Each structure stands twice: as C-alpha cells, then as structure tokens.
Amino acid sequence: MSQNPAHRAPIRRPQPQARIPTLGRTCLLLRRERGLTFAKAYARHGVSRSYLTEIEQDTRLPSLETLERMIDGYEADLLTARHLRELRAPAEDLPPTDYLRQCVTGNPAAIDHLRDLDGHGVLAVYLDPLWNMLACNDSFRTATAGLSEIELIHTWLFSPPAQDFFLDWPSEATHAVASSKPILGRYRESEQARRFMQILGQNPEFVRFWTGSIRIAYGRNAGDLLHLLDPVTGEPMSYSLSISNLTQSEHVLLVTAIRKPYSGPPLRHRPSISRHASATRR
C-alpha cells in the first residue's frame, strides 16, 4: 500500500447532531464552550479529570455539592444553572399527546374559550409542553397557514413556508431552540421527547441552530413581540404572546397572541405575499 499522503482517504469529521439534553452532555458542551481543558477545568472547580470524564459520559451522577462547584467554576448564568440542576433531578413524566389532546377536545369549557377568544380576534392554541398542537381557534389557523392541527409547532417553524412568514426568523429559531432544551431535558425519557428529536434531528436548519449555541431560555418575555406577515394580505404584523397553563392540567399550555401595531425590523420594501400564502388564498 502506498504511503503517499495524496493517496490517503480524506478524514471525515462527524456531523454535528442534535441530542436530547443530559447532565453529562450539557456539562461537556459547557466546558468546551468555555474553551477549557480538563486541567483548566480542575483549576476552576476542583473536579478531577477521571471524575469529570465519568460525569460528562453520563456514567456517574455528581453530588449536588459537586454540581454547584461546577456551576460556579464555569460561571454558568442563572438559566443554565437551573437547567443543570433539573438535569440532575429524575426525569419528569409526561402523559401521551393523544391523552392531553382528549383532555382539551373533551372539555367543552376549553373549546368554548377558544371560540370566545376567536370572537375577539385573539389567536389561541392549546399545546403540550413540547409544543405538540392539541387544539386551536380559526384565528390561529388562518395566521399559521400550512400548519396542521396535529403537528409539532417546531416542524412547521423550521420549514421553508414558515421562514417566509416570520420577519425575524433567525431570532425566532434561536429562541425556539433555546427554550426547547430545558423542556426536552425535563421530559427526557418521554416518548414525546424521543419523537421530537427523531423528527427535528433530521432537519438541517434545526440541527444548525441546536449545535450552534448552548443558550437556554425559559418562556418568553412579555415585551418580546412576534413579527410576521399576514398570510392573506402580506401585511406585516406584530403580536404580543401570552403562555399559561390550563387549570385542569399542568401539561396543557394555552398560548394566545394579540395583534399590535407593527414594530418589527425596518422594512426596506413592501413585503410580498409568499407563494404558499397565495395558494392558501385560492
């Protein structure tokens, strides 16, 4: 066999993958994001290389005291620290999506509430914690053309049609990924978490955002408006979002959106209606 370097097969680097968060994997990513070797990490938090390796490989659960030392040593922000503590705790149970959907559709009061909000022009949708759609009103359905009522919201968000609708799609994609990580971590052993990652893990755009940052988010700030195009008229719109729990179940979320005067990114020209929106009108 020739030893000529030109004849050697090129080195194939593994492609980045999106994975359900675990404590060990998150600690590994945090250390790498800080640019720390094992020796430098030890200088910060005093956890030996062998112990830290076991933690990062998810073969050993650190004590609470050790985890707090790591949080301090890595100078983790409050949201990342909260995420790490939740990952150390046992995974929480999440009822099946079909069961949660029945909790909504079989509840006349919940459906009537959707209709009442519809009458006031308020977009409303019931979701499970991983943002599987359970039920929505007509206003929401119209504003999210192309989104199926039994679909995972993120599947639509990372599709080409959605990128046409959102006027600051990169920011929305970044936030969606950052807020998904703690939820997936909390319900990491659920069927919904596995399905979420099976579906989105095949989406290159989702994987790019997932692997490109270790940022963590919980919920959405009240003043953080959503900016998109009306799928019928093509006019820019801004919405104020609100997220609350359904009284009867902590695993059912009610998301409402109230239209506000447009206050999004400056528009250099009048936005055109996307092909998908035009097809919807027909």
SULKA-V598864 format. One record per pair of residues at least 12 apart in sequence whose C-alpha atoms are under 10 Angstrom apart, sorted by sequence separation. I is the first residue (numbers start at 1). J is the second residue. If there is no record, write none. Layout:
# SULKA-V598864
[[I/J] [I/J]]
This chain:
# SULKA-V598864
[[37/49] [38/50] [55/67] [114/126] [124/136] [125/137] [137/149] [144/156] [157/169] [184/196] [225/237] [226/238] [227/239] [242/254] [243/255] [244/256] [68/81] [71/84] [123/136] [124/137] [125/138] [136/149] [144/157] [146/159] [180/193] [184/197] [225/238] [226/239] [227/240] [242/255] [243/256] [38/52] [67/81] [70/84] [71/85] [123/137] [124/138] [125/139] [133/147] [135/149] [147/161] [158/172] [224/238] [225/239] [226/240] [241/255] [242/256] [243/257] [38/53] [47/62] [111/126] [122/137] [123/138] [124/139] [125/140] [133/148] [134/149] [135/150] [146/161] [147/162] [157/172] [158/173] [224/239] [225/240] [226/241] [241/256] [242/257] [68/84] [110/126] [121/137] [122/138] [123/139] [124/140] [125/141] [133/149] [134/150] [145/161] [146/162] [157/173] [180/196] [223/239] [224/240] [225/241] [240/256] [241/257] [242/258] [67/84] [68/85] [121/138] [122/139] [123/140] [124/141] [132/149] [133/150] [134/151] [144/161] [145/162] [223/240] [224/241] [239/256] [240/257] [241/258] [52/70] [67/85] [118/136] [119/137] [121/139] [122/140] [123/141] [132/150] [133/151] [134/152] [144/162] [158/176] [222/240] [223/241] [239/257] [240/258] [241/259] [47/66] [118/137] [119/138] [120/139] [121/140] [123/142] [132/151] [133/152] [154/173] [157/176] [221/240] [222/241] [238/257] [239/258] [240/259] [46/66] [47/67] [117/137] [118/138] [119/139] [123/143] [131/151] [132/152] [133/153] [145/165] [221/241] [222/242] [238/258] [239/259] [240/260] [45/66] [64/85] [67/88] [105/126] [114/135] [115/136] [116/137] [117/138] [118/139] [123/144] [131/152] [132/153] [144/165] [220/241] [221/242] [222/243] [238/259] [239/260] [45/67] [47/69] [104/126] [114/136] [115/137] [117/139] [118/140] [130/152] [131/153] [132/154] [143/165] [154/176] [220/242] [237/259] [238/260] [239/261] [45/68] [46/69] [47/70] [104/127] [114/137] [115/138] [130/153] [131/154] [132/155] [153/176] [154/177] [219/242] [220/243] [237/260] [238/261] [239/262] [28/52] [45/69] [46/70] [64/88] [111/135] [113/137] [114/138] [115/139] [125/149] [128/152] [130/154] [131/155] [219/243] [237/261] [238/262] [239/263] [27/52] [28/53] [31/56] [44/69] [45/70] [63/88] [64/89] [101/126] [110/135] [111/136] [112/137] [114/139] [127/152] [236/261] [237/262] [238/263] [239/264] [44/70] [45/71] [47/73] [62/88] [100/126] [101/127] [111/137] [114/140] [127/153] [154/180] [236/262] [237/263] [238/264] [28/55] [29/56] [44/71] [45/72] [46/73] [61/88] [100/127] [101/128] [235/262] [236/263] [237/264] [24/52] [27/55] [28/56] [42/70] [44/72] [45/73] [61/89] [100/128] [236/264] [24/53] [26/55] [27/56] [28/57] [41/70] [44/73] [45/74] [105/134] [177/206] [181/210] [236/265] [24/54] [25/55] [26/56] [27/57] [28/58] [43/73] [44/74] [97/127] [104/134] [105/135] [176/206] [177/207] [180/210] [24/55] [25/56] [27/58] [42/73] [44/75] [97/128] [101/132] [103/134] [104/135] [105/136] [178/209] [226/257] [236/267] [23/55] [24/56] [25/57] [26/58] [41/73] [96/128] [97/129] [100/132] [101/133] [102/134] [173/205] [174/206] [177/209] [178/210] [225/257] [226/258] [227/259] [23/56] [24/57] [25/58] [41/74] [95/128] [97/130] [100/133] [101/134] [102/135] [173/206] [176/209] [177/210] [181/214] [225/258] [226/259] [227/260] [22/56] [23/57] [24/58] [94/128] [97/131] [98/132] [100/134] [101/135] [175/209] [176/210] [177/211] [181/215] [182/216] [183/217] [225/259] [226/260] [228/262] [236/270] [22/57] [23/58] [24/59] [94/129] [97/132] [99/134] [174/209] [178/213] [181/216] [182/217] [183/218] [225/260] [227/262] [235/270] [236/271] [22/58] [24/60] [94/130] [97/133] [98/134] [173/209] [174/210] [177/213] [178/214] [179/215] [180/216] [181/217] [182/218] [226/262] [227/263] [228/264] [234/270] [235/271] [236/272] [23/60] [24/61] [97/134] [173/210] [177/214] [178/215] [179/216] [180/217] [181/218] [225/262] [226/263] [227/264] [234/271] [235/272] [23/61] [24/62] [36/74] [174/212] [177/215] [178/216] [179/217] [180/218] [225/263] [226/264] [227/265] [233/271] [234/272] [235/273] [23/62] [31/70] [170/209] [174/213] [177/216] [178/217] [179/218] [180/219] [225/264] [233/272] [234/273] [27/67] [30/70] [34/74] [175/215] [176/216] [177/217] [178/218] [179/219] [233/273] [234/274] [30/71] [33/74] [34/75] [155/196] [174/215] [175/216] [176/217] [178/219] [179/220] [231/272] [232/273] [31/73] [34/76] [154/196] [158/200] [174/216] [175/217] [229/271] [231/273] [232/274] [27/70] [31/74] [152/195] [174/217] [175/218] [176/219] [229/272] [230/273] [231/274] [234/277] [23/67] [27/71] [30/74] [152/196] [155/199] [159/203] [175/219] [176/220] [229/273] [230/274] [231/275] [232/276] [233/277] [234/278] [30/75] [154/199] [155/200] [158/203] [175/220] [229/274] [231/276] [232/277] [233/278] [30/76] [154/200] [158/204] [159/205] [231/277] [232/278] [27/74] [152/199] [158/205] [159/206] [230/277] [231/278] [232/279] [152/200] [155/203] [158/206] [229/277] [231/279] [232/280] [233/281] [101/150] [130/179] [131/180] [157/206] [231/280] [232/281] [30/80] [130/180] [231/281] [232/282] [129/180] [130/181] [155/206] [98/150] [131/183] [154/206] [97/150] [130/183] [26/80] [129/183] [130/184] [172/226] [129/184] [171/226] [172/227] [26/83] [27/84] [129/186] [130/187] [169/226] [26/84] [129/187] [168/226] [169/227] [167/226] [168/227] [169/228] [23/83] [24/84] [132/192] [166/226] [167/227] [168/228] [22/83] [23/84] [26/87] [131/192] [166/227] [167/228] [21/83] [22/84] [23/85] [130/192] [165/227] [166/228] [167/229] [21/84] [23/86] [24/87] [129/192] [130/193] [165/228] [166/229] [22/86] [23/87] [24/88] [128/192] [129/193] [132/196] [164/228] [165/229] [166/230] [22/87] [23/88] [131/196] [163/228] [164/229] [165/230] [21/87] [22/88] [23/89] [130/196] [162/228] [165/231] [162/229] [164/231] [22/91] [165/234] [167/236] [166/236] [167/237] [165/236] [166/237] [167/238] [144/228] [143/228] [144/229] [145/230] [146/231] [143/229] [144/230] [145/231] [143/230] [144/231] [145/232] [142/230] [143/231] [142/231] [143/232] [142/232] [92/183] [94/186] [91/184] [92/185] [93/186] [94/187] [91/185] [92/186] [93/187] [94/188] [96/190] [97/191] [87/182] [90/185] [91/186] [92/187] [93/188] [94/189] [95/190] [96/191] [97/192] [86/182] [89/185] [90/186] [91/187] [92/188] [93/189] [94/190] [95/191] [96/192] [168/264] [86/183] [87/184] [88/185] [89/186] [90/187] [91/188] [92/189] [93/190] [94/191] [95/192] [167/264] [168/265] [83/181] [84/182] [87/185] [88/186] [90/188] [91/189] [92/190] [93/191] [94/192] [167/265] [83/182] [86/185] [87/186] [90/189] [91/190] [94/193] [167/266] [82/182] [83/183] [86/186] [87/187] [167/267] [84/185] [87/188] [80/182] [83/185] [79/182] [83/186] [167/271] [165/271] [164/271] [164/272] [165/273] [164/273] [165/274] [164/274] [164/275] [165/276] [162/274] [164/276] [165/277] [161/274] [164/277] [161/275] [162/276] [140/255] [161/276] [123/239] [127/243] [129/245] [140/256] [160/276] [161/277] [122/239] [124/241] [126/243] [128/245] [140/257] [123/241] [124/242] [125/243] [126/244] [127/245] [134/252] [136/254] [139/257] [124/243] [126/245] [127/246] [133/252] [134/253] [135/254] [136/255] [126/246] [132/252] [133/253] [134/254] [136/256] [128/249] [129/250] [130/251] [131/252] [128/250] [129/251] [130/252] [131/253] [128/251] [129/252] [130/253] [127/251] [128/252] [129/253] [131/255] [127/252] [128/253] [126/252] [127/253] [128/254] [126/253] [127/254] [125/253] [126/254] [127/255] [125/254] [126/255] [124/254] [125/255] [126/256] [146/276] [124/255] [125/256] [145/276] [146/277] [123/255] [124/256] [125/257] [145/277] [83/216] [123/256] [124/257] [144/277] [80/214] [82/216] [83/217] [122/256] [123/257] [124/258] [145/279] [146/280] [80/215] [81/216] [83/218] [122/257] [123/258] [145/280] [79/215] [80/216] [82/218] [110/246] [121/257] [122/258] [123/259] [145/281] [79/216] [80/217] [110/247] [121/258] [122/259] [77/215] [78/216] [79/217] [80/218] [110/248] [120/258] [121/259] [142/280] [77/216] [79/218] [117/256] [114/254] [117/257] [107/248] [117/258] [104/246] [114/256] [103/246] [104/248] [110/254] [103/248] [104/249] [103/249] [104/252] [100/249] [103/252] [100/251] [101/252] [100/252] [97/251] [97/252] [95/251] [94/251] [93/251] [21/180] [22/181] [26/185] [20/180] [21/181] [22/182] [20/181] [21/182] [19/181] [20/182] [21/183] [22/184] [23/185] [20/183] [21/184] [22/185] [20/184] [21/185] [22/186] [19/184] [20/185] [21/186] [20/186] [21/187] [22/188] [20/187] [21/188] [20/188] [20/189] [20/193] [20/194] [19/194] [20/196] [20/197] [19/197] [20/198] [18/197] [19/198] [18/198] [33/213] [19/200] [20/201] [33/214] [18/200] [19/201] [29/211] [18/201] [30/213] [17/201] [18/202] [29/213] [30/214] [17/202] [18/203] [29/214] [30/215] [18/204] [17/204] [16/204] [18/206] [19/207] [26/214] [17/206] [18/207] [17/207] [18/208] [16/207] [17/208] [18/209] [19/210] [15/207] [16/208] [18/210] [19/211] [17/210] [18/211] [16/210] [17/211] [16/211] [16/212]]
